[in-house]
Amino acid sequence: MMIWHIFKKDWTLLWRYAAGLAALHFSLMVALLRLGRFQAPPLFDRFGFRGLAVSGDHTFYNLTTLFPGLSALASAFLIIAIVQQDAIPGVRQDWLVRPIRRRDLLLAKFMGVLLMVLAPIFAADLSGGLFNGFPMGQALTAALGRSIWLWFSMFLAVFVLASLTRNLMEAIVGSTVVAGGAFVWTMLRSSVPDILNRDRINWIGELIHLSIILAGAVVVLCLQYYFRKTLPARALTAGIVLLLLLVPGIPWQKAFAVEQRLSPVSGSANAVRLSFVPDHDVLGDRPVGPVQYGSRSDAFVVLPVRVTVSQDEAVVIGETSKVRLLLPDGQTQQLGLQMGFQVVNEAPAEGEKLISYVIRIPHSLYMRIADQSIRVEIDYYLTLLSLVDKQTLPATGGDQRTTRLGWCGSKISDAGGEILLGCIQAGRPPTCTSFVLEHIASGARNPRNATCRPDYSPFRTNYGPDALSRFTETLPFGDPAGIDTYPVKEPMLPESQVIARVYEAKDHFVRQLTIPQIRLREWVASE
């Protein structure tokens, strides 16, 4: 009864603020409903992979991206207000002289945050999913996942900060100091070069950070609500923040080992092979050969490598590699981690792919061993992604729902010259996709539109403006009166279709490629 009494008191004082915050969340939901399927940017546009749709005026969408920041700030203020209605620091609070158990006070504050802050967010996310036609189970899972992520990634930290301060001004100053220090430290650490695609394994580091935050929050809240030890609690909070900043990132090999243990279908990549093809020229327009490499920069050795993928509808990603050079005198030179590659196999005839794999060698080492006959051993860290969803829609007027792509539609853009494929999904968007415009009768296809920036996180929560993800891909077509080279022309669109594919990781594995004898100067890229 005391928990409910404290909550009612907070609700009476703060219901107007809570109602305004709820109205903000539902306004965002209505605005996103108005977007529909064809007004969002394409996948990974923020990374510069592709421009916006020709016909797309995404001003309205860009405005909606401002809502999450405003919502987060308003939610933080409400959490602070709820907690500080009965502030822990100081001796002037009336609850100190009343027969109120500290546990009841803590649970009442948790109830206030859940019902006044998180419940409207959950309700708006759930409504958005249902209004977009997703089943109750799918919409509920997406909305619940985002609410849990918001609680552990941000709201719990705000709750702890509010319990350590007497008023809003102290909370603002404290959060500014913490955020400013974290920003400066992050900028200092970012000067260290990192050639890996860290976003693929970031979830492991984020899970470690969230675990530290959760453990620290439990201890700090116990110190505050059960013992009222504000000074030790503040010192512990500072130590937790310092620990989060100083904890090193998980090494690549250990992170990859974790991924291997968590592979959904371990062993499915047993047939993937890599081999050196010395009788083939390297791909691209960069010639290689015996040149006098006198530059002071690193040397780039370009090797023709054949990747054999027996599985249809699959993608092989070379995450990175470790290279060892075995010299004639018995010495072994270890090179740093190298860059990766991607191979897409969509048909049996495409089972073998020739790639040009680039190895970066320090200038001083290259000049010393360029003309020696050496042995090269390369350990490739690879991931096999298999097809998990496929949609085939008419080029115009398409309307279809599938599990991983969600609710998709197709139409000609208002500006003409391209097909828009727009999709809405409950949860995070697909991270490895392929789209192609195909003429059914002749089998003619326009160039494939593929994007693959896989995220191996097992969590499917969307971190955007709401629990739904949206994207619009563009597929240009040819003008019969123009000089473009697209095989599928505009008159062929009534008999054409859009084929959309989604790939997800099935197996993480390691392959070794050995070149028994090679002279680096014969394969170095000329300047």
C-alpha positions as CSV (number, residue, x, y, z in Angstrom):
1,M,0.0,0.0,0.0
2,M,2.9,2.4,0.8
3,I,4.4,1.8,-2.7
4,W,1.0,2.7,-4.3
5,H,0.7,5.7,-2.0
6,I,4.1,7.1,-3.0
7,F,3.4,6.5,-6.7
8,K,0.0,8.3,-6.5
9,K,1.7,11.3,-4.8
10,D,4.3,11.5,-7.6
11,W,1.6,11.0,-10.3
12,T,-0.5,13.9,-8.8
13,L,2.5,16.2,-9.0
14,L,3.9,15.1,-12.4
15,W,0.9,13.8,-14.5
16,R,0.9,16.9,-16.7
17,Y,4.5,16.4,-17.6
18,A,4.0,12.6,-18.1
19,A,0.9,13.3,-20.3
20,G,2.9,15.7,-22.5
21,L,5.7,13.2,-22.9
22,A,3.2,10.5,-23.9
23,A,1.7,12.9,-26.4
24,L,5.2,13.4,-27.9
25,H,5.7,9.7,-28.3
26,F,2.3,9.2,-30.0
27,S,2.9,12.2,-32.2
28,L,6.1,10.6,-33.4
29,M,4.2,7.3,-34.1
30,V,1.6,9.2,-36.2
31,A,4.3,11.0,-38.1
32,L,6.1,7.7,-38.9
33,L,2.8,6.2,-40.0
34,R,2.5,9.1,-42.5
35,L,5.9,8.2,-43.9
36,G,4.6,4.9,-45.3
37,R,7.0,2.6,-47.1
38,F,8.6,5.0,-49.7
39,Q,9.9,8.0,-47.8
40,A,12.8,6.6,-45.8
41,P,16.5,6.6,-47.0
42,P,18.1,3.4,-48.2
43,L,20.0,1.0,-46.0
44,F,23.3,2.4,-44.7
45,D,22.9,5.8,-46.4
46,R,24.4,7.4,-43.3
47,F,27.7,5.6,-44.1
48,G,27.8,7.0,-47.6
49,F,27.1,3.8,-49.4
50,R,24.4,5.1,-51.6
51,G,22.6,8.4,-52.3
52,L,19.0,9.2,-51.5
53,A,16.2,8.2,-54.0
54,V,16.0,10.5,-57.0
55,S,12.3,11.3,-56.2
56,G,12.7,11.3,-52.5
57,D,12.3,14.5,-50.5
58,H,13.3,13.1,-47.2
59,T,12.9,16.3,-45.2
60,F,10.0,14.9,-43.3
61,Y,11.9,11.7,-42.5
62,N,14.9,13.7,-41.4
63,L,12.7,15.7,-39.0
64,T,11.4,12.6,-37.4
65,T,15.0,11.6,-36.6
66,L,15.1,14.6,-34.3
67,F,12.3,13.2,-32.1
68,P,14.4,10.4,-30.4
69,G,16.9,13.0,-29.1
70,L,14.1,15.2,-27.8
71,S,12.2,12.2,-26.4
72,A,15.4,11.0,-24.6
73,L,16.0,14.4,-23.1
74,A,12.4,14.8,-21.9
75,S,12.4,11.3,-20.5
76,A,15.6,11.9,-18.6
77,F,14.1,15.1,-17.0
78,L,10.9,13.2,-16.0
79,I,13.0,10.3,-14.4
80,I,15.0,12.9,-12.5
81,A,11.8,14.6,-11.3
82,I,10.3,11.3,-10.2
83,V,13.3,10.3,-8.2
84,Q,13.9,13.7,-6.7
85,Q,10.4,14.1,-5.4
86,D,11.9,12.2,-2.4
87,A,15.6,13.0,-2.8
88,I,18.1,10.7,-1.0
89,P,20.9,13.3,-0.3
90,G,20.2,15.8,2.5
91,V,18.1,15.6,5.7
92,R,15.1,17.8,4.8
93,Q,12.9,15.2,3.2
94,D,9.7,14.3,5.2
95,W,10.0,10.6,4.3
96,L,13.0,10.3,6.7
97,V,10.8,10.8,9.7
98,R,7.9,8.6,8.5
99,P,7.6,4.8,8.9
100,I,8.5,4.2,5.2
101,R,10.6,1.3,4.3
102,R,13.5,2.1,2.0
103,R,12.6,-0.8,-0.2
104,D,9.1,0.6,-0.7
105,L,10.5,3.9,-1.6
106,L,12.8,2.4,-4.2
107,L,10.1,0.2,-5.7
108,A,7.7,3.1,-5.8
109,K,10.2,5.1,-7.9
110,F,10.8,2.2,-10.2
111,M,7.0,2.0,-10.6
112,G,6.8,5.7,-11.5
113,V,9.5,5.4,-14.1
114,L,8.0,2.3,-15.7
115,L,4.4,3.6,-15.8
116,M,5.1,7.3,-16.6
117,V,8.2,7.0,-18.8
118,L,8.5,3.5,-20.3
119,A,4.8,2.6,-20.6
120,P,4.0,5.4,-23.1
121,I,7.0,4.5,-25.2
122,F,6.0,0.8,-25.2
123,A,2.4,1.7,-26.1
124,A,3.4,4.0,-29.0
125,D,5.7,1.3,-30.4
126,L,3.1,-1.4,-30.1
127,S,0.5,0.8,-31.7
128,G,2.8,1.6,-34.6
129,G,3.5,-2.0,-35.2
130,L,-0.2,-2.9,-35.2
131,F,-1.3,0.0,-37.4
132,N,1.3,-1.1,-39.9
133,G,-0.4,-4.5,-40.1
134,F,2.1,-6.6,-38.1
135,P,0.8,-9.5,-36.0
136,M,0.4,-8.9,-32.3
137,G,3.2,-11.3,-31.4
138,Q,5.7,-9.6,-33.8
139,A,4.7,-6.1,-32.8
140,L,4.7,-6.9,-29.1
141,T,8.2,-8.5,-29.3
142,A,9.7,-5.5,-31.1
143,A,8.1,-3.0,-28.7
144,L,9.1,-4.9,-25.6
145,G,12.7,-5.4,-26.9
146,R,13.1,-1.6,-27.5
147,S,11.7,-0.8,-24.1
148,I,14.1,-3.2,-22.4
149,W,17.0,-1.8,-24.4
150,L,16.1,1.8,-23.4
151,W,15.9,0.9,-19.7
152,F,19.3,-0.8,-19.5
153,S,21.1,1.4,-22.0
154,M,20.0,4.8,-20.7
155,F,17.1,5.1,-18.2
156,L,18.8,3.0,-15.5
157,A,21.9,5.3,-15.6
158,V,19.7,8.4,-15.4
159,F,17.8,6.8,-12.4
160,V,21.2,6.2,-10.6
161,L,22.4,9.8,-11.3
162,A,19.1,11.2,-10.0
163,S,19.5,9.3,-6.8
164,L,22.9,10.9,-6.2
165,T,21.8,14.5,-6.6
166,R,19.5,16.8,-4.7
167,N,18.0,18.8,-7.6
168,L,17.8,19.1,-11.3
169,M,20.8,21.5,-11.5
170,E,23.1,19.1,-9.7
171,A,21.9,16.3,-12.1
172,I,22.6,18.4,-15.1
173,V,26.1,19.4,-13.9
174,G,26.9,15.8,-13.0
175,S,25.7,14.4,-16.4
176,T,27.6,17.1,-18.2
177,V,30.8,16.3,-16.5
178,V,30.4,12.6,-17.1
179,A,29.4,13.0,-20.8
180,G,32.1,15.6,-21.4
181,G,34.8,13.4,-19.9
182,A,33.6,10.3,-21.8
183,F,33.6,12.3,-25.1
184,V,37.2,13.6,-24.6
185,W,38.4,10.1,-23.7
186,T,36.7,8.5,-26.7
187,M,38.2,11.1,-29.0
188,L,41.7,10.4,-27.6
189,R,41.3,6.7,-28.0
190,S,39.9,7.0,-31.5
191,S,43.2,8.3,-32.8
192,V,44.5,4.7,-32.7
193,P,44.0,3.2,-36.2
194,D,41.6,0.3,-36.4
195,I,41.2,-1.5,-39.7
196,L,38.5,-3.9,-38.5
197,N,34.8,-3.7,-39.0
198,R,34.1,-3.2,-35.3
199,D,30.4,-2.8,-35.7
200,R,30.1,-6.5,-36.5
201,I,31.4,-7.5,-33.1
202,N,30.5,-4.4,-31.1
203,W,27.6,-6.2,-29.4
204,I,30.1,-8.2,-27.3
205,G,31.7,-5.0,-25.9
206,E,28.3,-3.4,-25.5
207,L,27.1,-6.4,-23.5
208,I,30.1,-6.2,-21.3
209,H,29.5,-2.5,-20.7
210,L,25.8,-3.1,-19.9
211,S,26.8,-5.8,-17.4
212,I,29.1,-3.4,-15.6
213,I,26.5,-0.7,-15.6
214,L,23.8,-3.1,-14.2
215,A,26.1,-4.5,-11.5
216,G,27.3,-1.0,-10.5
217,A,23.7,0.4,-10.5
218,V,22.5,-2.3,-8.1
219,V,25.4,-1.5,-5.7
220,V,24.9,2.3,-5.9
221,L,21.1,2.1,-5.4
222,C,21.6,-0.2,-2.4
223,L,24.1,2.3,-0.9
224,Q,21.7,5.1,-1.5
225,Y,18.3,3.7,-0.6
226,Y,19.2,1.3,2.2
227,F,22.2,3.1,3.8
228,R,22.0,6.7,2.5
229,K,25.8,6.7,1.9
230,T,25.8,9.5,-0.8
231,L,29.6,10.2,-0.7
232,P,30.7,6.6,-1.1
233,A,28.0,6.1,-3.8
234,R,29.2,9.0,-5.8
235,A,32.8,7.8,-5.5
236,L,31.7,4.3,-6.7
237,T,29.8,5.9,-9.6
238,A,33.0,7.8,-10.6
239,G,34.9,4.5,-10.4
240,I,32.4,2.7,-12.6
241,V,32.5,5.5,-15.2
242,L,36.3,5.3,-15.2
243,L,36.2,1.5,-15.5
244,L,33.8,1.8,-18.5
245,L,36.2,4.2,-20.2
246,L,39.4,2.2,-19.4
247,V,38.1,-1.3,-20.1
248,P,39.9,-2.4,-23.3
249,G,38.0,-3.6,-26.3
250,I,37.8,-7.4,-26.7
251,P,40.6,-8.6,-29.0
252,W,39.5,-9.6,-32.5
253,Q,40.6,-13.2,-32.2
254,K,38.7,-13.7,-28.9
255,A,35.6,-12.0,-30.3
256,F,35.7,-14.2,-33.3
257,A,36.1,-17.3,-31.1
258,V,32.9,-16.2,-29.3
259,E,31.2,-15.8,-32.7
260,Q,32.4,-19.3,-33.7
261,R,30.9,-20.8,-30.6
262,L,27.6,-19.1,-31.3
263,S,27.4,-20.0,-35.0
264,P,23.8,-20.9,-35.7
265,V,24.8,-23.7,-38.1
266,S,28.3,-24.7,-37.2
267,G,30.0,-26.7,-40.0
268,S,27.8,-25.4,-42.8
269,A,30.8,-23.7,-44.4
270,N,32.9,-26.9,-44.6
271,A,32.8,-26.8,-48.4
272,V,34.2,-23.2,-48.7
273,R,37.7,-23.3,-50.0
274,L,40.4,-20.6,-50.9
275,S,43.3,-21.2,-53.3
276,F,46.0,-19.2,-54.9
277,V,45.7,-18.9,-58.7
278,P,49.2,-17.9,-60.1
279,D,48.2,-18.3,-63.7
280,H,45.5,-15.6,-63.5
281,D,45.8,-11.9,-63.6
282,V,44.6,-9.8,-60.7
283,L,41.3,-8.0,-61.1
284,G,40.8,-4.3,-61.4
285,D,42.8,-1.6,-63.2
286,R,45.9,-1.6,-61.0
287,P,48.7,-3.4,-62.8
288,V,51.2,-5.6,-60.9
289,G,54.6,-6.9,-61.7
290,P,58.3,-6.5,-61.1
291,V,58.7,-2.7,-60.6
292,Q,61.3,-0.7,-58.7
293,Y,59.2,0.0,-55.7
294,G,61.1,3.0,-54.3
295,S,58.2,4.7,-52.4
296,R,58.6,5.2,-48.7
297,S,55.0,4.1,-48.2
298,D,53.9,0.5,-47.5
299,A,53.9,-1.9,-50.4
300,F,50.6,-3.6,-51.6
301,V,51.0,-7.1,-52.8
302,V,47.9,-8.2,-54.9
303,L,47.3,-11.9,-55.1
304,P,44.7,-13.6,-57.3
305,V,42.7,-15.9,-55.0
306,R,39.8,-18.2,-56.0
307,V,37.0,-18.6,-53.5
308,T,34.9,-21.7,-54.0
309,V,31.4,-21.6,-52.6
310,S,29.4,-24.7,-53.2
311,Q,26.3,-23.4,-51.5
312,D,23.8,-21.4,-53.7
313,E,22.3,-18.2,-52.4
314,A,25.2,-17.5,-50.1
315,V,27.6,-14.8,-49.2
316,V,31.2,-15.3,-47.9
317,I,32.7,-12.4,-46.0
318,G,36.4,-12.3,-45.2
319,E,36.5,-10.4,-41.9
320,T,40.2,-10.1,-41.8
321,S,43.4,-12.2,-42.1
322,K,46.7,-12.8,-40.4
323,V,49.7,-13.2,-42.7
324,R,53.0,-14.9,-42.0
325,L,56.0,-14.6,-44.2
326,L,58.5,-17.5,-43.9
327,L,61.9,-16.3,-45.1
328,P,64.7,-18.5,-46.6
329,D,66.9,-18.0,-43.5
330,G,64.2,-19.6,-41.3
331,Q,62.9,-16.3,-39.8
332,T,59.1,-15.7,-39.6
333,Q,57.6,-12.2,-40.2
334,Q,54.2,-11.6,-38.7
335,L,52.2,-8.9,-40.5
336,G,49.4,-6.9,-39.0
337,L,45.7,-7.7,-39.6
338,Q,44.7,-7.2,-43.2
339,M,41.5,-6.0,-44.9
340,G,38.5,-8.2,-45.7
341,F,36.5,-9.0,-48.8
342,Q,33.0,-10.1,-49.9
343,V,31.9,-12.8,-52.3
344,V,28.2,-13.2,-53.3
345,N,27.0,-16.5,-54.9
346,E,23.4,-16.4,-56.2
347,A,23.5,-19.3,-58.7
348,P,25.3,-22.6,-59.2
349,A,27.2,-21.2,-62.1
350,E,28.7,-18.6,-59.7
351,G,30.2,-21.2,-57.4
352,E,33.8,-20.0,-58.0
353,K,34.8,-16.4,-57.6
354,L,38.2,-14.8,-58.4
355,I,39.2,-12.0,-56.1
356,S,42.3,-9.8,-55.8
357,Y,43.4,-10.0,-52.2
358,V,45.7,-7.2,-51.1
359,I,48.4,-7.7,-48.5
360,R,49.9,-4.6,-46.9
361,I,53.7,-5.0,-46.2
362,P,55.8,-2.4,-44.4
363,H,58.2,-0.6,-46.7
364,S,61.4,-1.5,-45.0
365,L,60.5,-5.2,-44.8
366,Y,59.4,-5.3,-48.5
367,M,62.6,-3.7,-49.7
368,R,64.6,-6.3,-47.8
369,I,62.7,-9.4,-49.0
370,A,61.1,-8.3,-52.4
371,D,63.4,-10.5,-54.5
372,Q,63.6,-13.5,-52.2
373,S,61.7,-16.7,-52.7
374,I,59.5,-16.9,-49.6
375,R,56.6,-18.9,-48.2
376,V,53.3,-17.1,-47.4
377,E,50.7,-18.4,-45.0
378,I,47.4,-16.6,-44.6
379,D,44.9,-17.4,-41.9
380,Y,41.5,-16.1,-43.1
381,Y,38.7,-15.3,-40.6
382,L,35.5,-15.9,-42.6
383,T,31.8,-15.9,-42.2
384,L,29.2,-17.7,-44.3
385,L,25.8,-16.0,-44.7
386,S,22.9,-18.0,-46.1
387,L,19.6,-16.9,-47.7
388,V,16.9,-16.5,-45.0
389,D,14.3,-14.6,-46.9
390,K,13.4,-13.9,-50.5
391,Q,10.6,-11.7,-51.9
392,T,9.5,-11.5,-55.5
393,L,7.3,-8.5,-56.3
394,P,6.0,-7.0,-59.5
395,A,8.1,-4.1,-60.6
396,T,5.1,-1.8,-60.0
397,G,2.3,-2.2,-57.6
398,G,4.0,-4.9,-55.5
399,D,2.7,-5.5,-52.0
400,Q,4.0,-8.4,-50.0
401,R,4.9,-9.4,-46.4
402,T,7.6,-11.8,-45.4
403,T,9.4,-12.6,-42.1
404,R,12.8,-10.8,-42.5
405,L,12.0,-8.1,-45.0
406,G,8.6,-7.2,-43.5
407,W,6.0,-5.3,-45.4
408,C,7.4,-4.3,-48.8
409,G,6.0,-2.5,-51.9
410,S,7.3,-1.4,-55.3
411,K,6.4,1.5,-57.5
412,I,7.9,3.9,-60.1
413,S,9.4,7.0,-58.4
414,D,7.7,10.3,-59.0
415,A,10.7,11.6,-60.9
416,G,10.8,8.5,-63.1
417,G,13.8,6.5,-64.1
418,E,13.8,4.1,-61.2
419,I,11.8,1.6,-59.2
420,L,11.3,2.3,-55.5
421,L,11.3,-0.7,-53.2
422,G,10.1,0.4,-49.8
423,C,9.9,-1.9,-46.7
424,I,8.9,-1.7,-43.1
425,Q,10.0,-4.3,-40.6
426,A,9.2,-4.9,-36.9
427,G,12.7,-4.9,-35.3
428,R,16.1,-4.1,-36.7
429,P,16.6,-3.8,-40.5
430,P,18.3,-6.5,-42.5
431,T,22.1,-6.0,-42.6
432,C,23.0,-8.0,-45.7
433,T,20.7,-7.7,-48.7
434,S,20.6,-8.0,-52.5
435,F,18.0,-6.4,-54.9
436,V,17.7,-6.9,-58.7
437,L,15.2,-5.8,-61.3
438,E,14.5,-8.7,-63.8
439,H,12.5,-9.0,-67.0
440,I,10.6,-12.3,-66.6
441,A,10.2,-13.3,-70.2
442,S,13.8,-12.7,-71.4
443,G,15.6,-13.2,-68.1
444,A,17.4,-9.8,-68.6
445,R,18.6,-8.3,-65.4
446,N,19.8,-4.8,-64.4
447,P,22.9,-4.6,-62.2
448,R,22.4,-6.0,-58.8
449,N,22.0,-3.6,-55.9
450,A,23.7,-5.3,-53.0
451,T,24.6,-4.0,-49.5
452,C,26.3,-6.1,-46.9
453,R,27.3,-4.7,-43.5
454,P,26.5,-7.6,-41.3
455,D,25.8,-7.3,-37.7
456,Y,26.3,-10.5,-35.8
457,S,24.4,-9.4,-32.6
458,P,21.9,-12.0,-31.5
459,F,19.6,-9.2,-30.3
460,R,17.0,-8.0,-32.9
461,T,16.0,-4.7,-31.2
462,N,15.7,-1.6,-33.4
463,Y,17.5,1.5,-32.0
464,G,15.8,4.0,-34.2
465,P,12.9,6.4,-33.7
466,D,10.6,3.5,-32.8
467,A,10.5,-0.2,-32.8
468,L,10.1,-0.4,-36.6
469,S,12.8,-0.1,-39.2
470,R,12.3,1.5,-42.6
471,F,14.3,1.7,-45.8
472,T,13.7,2.5,-49.5
473,E,16.0,1.0,-52.1
474,T,16.2,2.4,-55.7
475,L,16.5,0.2,-58.8
476,P,17.1,2.3,-62.0
477,F,15.7,1.1,-65.3
478,G,16.5,2.0,-68.9
479,D,15.0,4.6,-71.2
480,P,14.4,3.2,-74.7
481,A,15.1,6.6,-76.2
482,G,18.3,7.1,-74.1
483,I,21.8,6.0,-74.2
484,D,21.9,4.1,-70.9
485,T,23.0,0.5,-70.8
486,Y,20.4,-1.0,-68.5
487,P,19.0,-4.2,-70.1
488,V,15.5,-3.7,-68.6
489,K,13.8,-0.7,-70.2
490,E,10.7,1.2,-69.2
491,P,8.3,-0.6,-71.7
492,M,9.4,-3.9,-70.1
493,L,8.3,-3.0,-66.6
494,P,4.8,-4.5,-66.8
495,E,6.5,-7.9,-67.4
496,S,9.3,-7.4,-64.8
497,Q,9.8,-8.2,-61.2
498,V,11.9,-7.1,-58.2
499,I,13.8,-9.9,-56.4
500,A,14.9,-9.1,-52.9
501,R,17.1,-11.4,-50.8
502,V,18.2,-11.3,-47.2
503,Y,21.2,-13.1,-45.9
504,E,22.2,-13.8,-42.3
505,A,25.3,-15.4,-40.7
506,K,25.2,-19.2,-40.3
507,D,28.9,-20.1,-39.6
508,H,32.1,-18.4,-38.6
509,F,35.2,-20.3,-39.5
510,V,38.9,-20.1,-40.3
511,R,40.7,-21.2,-43.5
512,Q,44.5,-21.2,-44.2
513,L,45.9,-20.5,-47.6
514,T,49.5,-21.5,-48.2
515,I,51.7,-20.3,-51.1
516,P,54.8,-22.4,-50.9
517,Q,57.0,-20.2,-53.1
518,I,56.5,-16.6,-54.3
519,R,58.5,-13.5,-55.1
520,L,56.7,-10.4,-53.8
521,R,58.1,-8.1,-56.4
522,E,56.3,-10.0,-59.1
523,W,52.9,-9.3,-57.5
524,V,53.4,-5.8,-56.0
525,A,51.0,-3.1,-57.3
526,S,52.8,-0.6,-59.4
527,E,52.4,3.0,-58.5
